[in-house]
């Protein structure tokens, strides 16, 4: 019998790619999403790619009663991947209460039901923002977490602590937090990709929308950072590589290879790339020009961060495969597909 995986936020950017990879790997997937930052049509695209339409439930995970009803109905869950969260750094600085309410309550409701209904395996969508602005680069899993630069980042740290403490209190529970660096790109079919509702908060969809003529120009937030070209540095990972890391994490839990109860891994490429280098790579990969201007730094942004992925590579047997040019070309093909 197929193992059944709940994917919260499964119609979102990373969630939808992960659902495809899970279904391609033989898992039965149920999605819960309130469609606050995604569209129901994503289900059609997931089905078009994988040949399978995942089960779908539309509700808000901060509603405890609805979460309880869901667990009552789906009594055979083997594991959960929890993506559902508000995720824009800038917005979290403006609306901290919304971020704390949404991101913390949704996780606590899920974990309470995991305890109650004996669902023992959780993969959590965490973030490199838990490291704040690190003193040393690249960051390893031993790099100390720092006070977050934004409420969004703080919710990820608090959620990690909630999982760690809950797992510690219940020896049958197991959790893996995947600390993502910057997911970009789109599925090779160009049927799913990053499609934020409204004005994008992330670099790549804003960049591709600018090249497509939807936005007048891309703002580069700061060129006076202590980096080779003055723009901020991140570790950009292809979303499909990231999705595959979730499948590996699920397998690790289901095969009882997770010995410590709670584990966390850096999921990135190990390469730091500046915003101006992203523009250069995009132009090289696509032959398109990116209209852009330099503006002031943005609140909550850190200067530079990239991963040491040795531990994840060795322990999970997983590695990011795609080049930056390939990844950016996939993002552009997705944008062209949306335009059509």
ABEGO torsion letter per residue (X at the ends): XBBBBBBBGAABAAAAAAAAAAAAAGBBBBBBBAGAABBAAAAAAAAAAAGBBBBBBBBBAABAAAAAAAAAABAABABBBBABBBABAAAAAABAAAAAAAAAAAAAAAAAAAAAAGBABBBBBBBAAAAEBBABOBBBAABBBBBBABAAAAAAAAAAAAAAAAAAABAABBBBBBBBBBBBEBBAAGABBBBBBEBBABAAAAAAAAAAGABABBBBBEAABBBAAGBBBBBBBBAAAAAAAAAAAAAAAAAGABAAGBBBBBBBAGBBBBAAAAAAAAAAAAGBBBBBBBBBBBBGBBABBBBBAAAAAAAAGBBBABBAAAAAAAAAAAAAAAAX
